[in-house]
Amino acid sequence: MLRKAKTNRLTMPFANIDGTDIYYEIDGFGDCVFMLHHGFGCTKMWEYIYPALVAQGYKTIRYDRKGYGRTANGVFCYDFYVSDRFRSASVEELEALRHWLGIDSFHMVGQCEGGVLAVDYAAAHPDRVKSVIISSTMCYSTMPLWQFNAQKFTKAFHEIAPQSQEKFRDWHGEMVEEFFEQFRRFGGEYGKDFFNLRPILKAVTCPTLVLYPDRSFLFEVEQGVAFYRWLPRGELAVLPNCGHNTYEEQPREYAAHVIDFLQRHRYGDAAQGATDAKPVTCAG
């Protein structure tokens, strides 16, 4: 397993976006990579991945989306989390943070629900995105998400493994049980009803890597294949004997795939259309 490395932490501040203090972390120098956490996560989930990117000359930007981690500030935004506005607001939040940091163009790595945000943003702002990497993200559902989640997430917070309770409590603080119980029901990027990303994938014109496990308890590997087939410039890599949380179960392989892909698409091409784009971007 990869070890957490000592990195050149530039800053750990908050950015005020539409009245919400968004917590973010920046490490490294060079080409920018936004790392987008999953629906149960926060910036802390990337602790074994981002140091490898920093070591290869990338600047990583991780942030807690509204309602998560240190951005939540002990308050669960239930109405927002289950609203139809969640996906579009998440795109607006990322765009506002990009502007606030003064970044022109960048790469994105999105885990599970973070991959939905990456796809939505890349479709809405193709001139800003150099490349996208998604892992363990649902492409489409065959039943409403409230029904799907009821079948998959059968345990309440007090019933899950103690180490998982400890991890989630570290990530989300005193409100962790309330967070978890809603996260496992419905809402967020996947919503409540049927979910389908396929129509929007044609609008993702940048190089995109689909990094999928073959042993996810949530999504069959065929979901990754569907992503690959619908993306105009998709690549597919399967992590064998790997469960859903790819970044935890195979961090070394995860980081190696990400770095290889980023190096092959370091300067992108779709992003070069941005009027203020530069070959290498950084913030701070």
Sequence and secondary structure as in RCSB ss.txt:
>XXXX:A:sequence
MLRKAKTNRLTMPFANIDGTDIYYEIDGFGDCVFMLHHGFGCTKMWEYIYPALVAQGYKTIRYDRKGYGRTANGV
FCYDFYVSDRFRSASVEELEALRHWLGIDSFHMVGQCEGGVLAVDYAAAHPDRVKSVIISSTMCYSTMPLWQFNA
QKFTKAFHEIAPQSQEKFRDWHGEMVEEFFEQFRRFGGEYGKDFFNLRPILKAVTCPTLVLYPDRSFLFEVEQGV
AFYRWLPRGELAVLPNCGHNTYEEQPREYAAHVIDFLQRHRYGDAAQGATDAKPVTCAG
>XXXX:A:secstr
        EEE  EEEETTEEEEEEEE SSEEEEEE  TT  GGGGTTTHHHHHHTTEEEEEE  TTSHHHHTT 
  HHHHTSTTHHHHHHHHHHHHHHHHT   EEEEEETHHHHHHHHHHHH TTTEEEEEEES   B SS HHHHHH
HH    GGGS HHHHHHHHHHHGGGHHHHHHHHTTSBTTTBSS  B HHHHTT  S EEEEEESS SSS HHHHH
HHHHHSTTEEEEEETT  S HHHHSHHHHHHHHHHHHHHTTT SGGGGSTT  SS    
